[in-house]
Amino acid sequence: MATSTPEIVPDSEHKGLVGQLPQPLRGLALLARFDRPIGWWLLFWPGAWAVALAGGAIARWPLILWILVGSIAMRGAGCVYNDIVDRDLDAQVARTRSRPIPSGQVSLRLAWGWLILLCLIGLVVLVQLHGLAIGVALASLAPVAAYPFMKRITWWPQAWLGLVFSWAALVGWSEVTGSLSLPIWLLYAGSIFWVVGYDTIYALQDREDDALIGVRSSALRMGAHVRGGTALCYALALLCWSGAMWSVRPDPVAVLALAPMAVHLIWQVATLRPDDGAGALHRFRSNRFAGLLLFLACLVVGSA
């Protein structure tokens, strides 16, 4: 009896405006994942949450836009750097061998030049900040540079990604308040657990290839308990976020603002099928909407 092969969703897709670009511009756009905006949305939302929870969503709306620009540029730079470091591993994985560097669309030298340009755009955003926020933003460079190596030395690279992808929360809060007080640490911790949860779902697509080439991930570590592990991460995220809301506004109504986010995360876990790569990708991408739900909750609590 013939057995069906699970569908492989390629990491780089030639769709939309990106697909219409000429080479080498298309290769550079794919290298920075401009065809996959979910990444910069996930990098952006923690910063927007922090600004909203600090009460600056209206008065400091230009800051939110700068965080968005910085998220697009720095997520692109992070992807370029990651692909430079992982070019040999990417060539061995079905989903990633079509990336611009292993496929030969973009040379290593051009990739380094593109990385520098994206970092310069990030520098433009950096100079819009003040004092403490600048220091906080610069402190992210070391963990960002270390991230691509984590999958080689730990079963929990998703936890390190959580540290990196949640960093904008620290920047946004410190820019609005001039401090790093308890609410932001709780918001940041919740974001880390959220990232571990959704990136574990994302890593389900690569479990077989990762196991073959020796790459580690939380999806492999959790094994048959991946749904329970993801549920635990999301529960801890909600607990931390509840603490952040309560710290800003000690009122049960403030915590209730998290209800839509909680329902969405429950849906993700309840409908997750670890052997369904396309379904896992769909649930991972739905976290763009989840980020909006939490932003609205922070807006309500921070503006009250």
C-alpha positions, 0 to 999 in steps of 0.5 A: 500500500502506498503511503502519502508523504507529508506536505513540505511547506517551503521556507521561501515562497515567490509570491506577491510583490516579492515574486515580481521582483527581478534578481538579485532583488528577489533573492535579497527580499527572500533572504530578509523574509520580506515574503513572510511578514509574520516574523516582523509582526511577532518581533513588533508586538511585544514592543507595542504591548509595552508602550500600550501598557505603559499608557503611551499608545496615544501620546507616543504613537510615533514610537510604535511606528518606529518600533514597527520599522525597527522590527522589519529591519532587524528581523530581516537582519536577523534572518540574513545573519541566521542564514549565513551561519546556518547555510550548511545546515539549511542545505540538508533540510527539505524546507530550507534548502530553497533559501537564497544562500544554499540555493545559490540565489545570493552570494555570501559576500552580497548577503553580508552587504545586505546585512550591513544595510539592514543594520544601518536602518536599525541604527536610524531607529535607534537614534530616535530613542533616549537614554535608558532605551538606547542602552537596552536596545544595544544590550540585545546585540549579544543574545541576537548574535548568539541565537543561531548557535543555540540549536547546536548546544541546547534542546531549548533554542526556542527559549533563547529566541524568546529572550531575543524576540521579546526584547522590544518590550523592554525597549518600549517600556523604558522609552515611555517610563524611563525605568524597568519596573515590575510590570515590564519584567512580567510582560517580558517573561510572559512573552518569552513563554509565548515565543517558546510555545509558538516556535515549538509549534513552528518547529514541528515542521522540521522534526524529522530533518532536525533529528537526522542532522543533529539539530536540537529543538523543543519540539524534539525534546517534548516528543509525544508531549508537545501539545502538553508542553505548548499548553504549559508555555501558554498557561505560564505566559497568561499567568505572567501577563495577568501579573503585569496587568494587575501590577498596572491596575489592581482590578479583576477587570484588568485581568479579564482583558486577557480573556480573548487572548486566552481563548485564542491560545486554547484554540491553538493547542486544542486543534494542534496535530503534531504530525500536520506540518501545514496545520502547525504552520497555520497555528504558528502564523495565527499568533500575528492575530494573537499579538493584536489581541494582547495589544488591545488588552494592554491598551485598555489597561494602560489607558484606564 
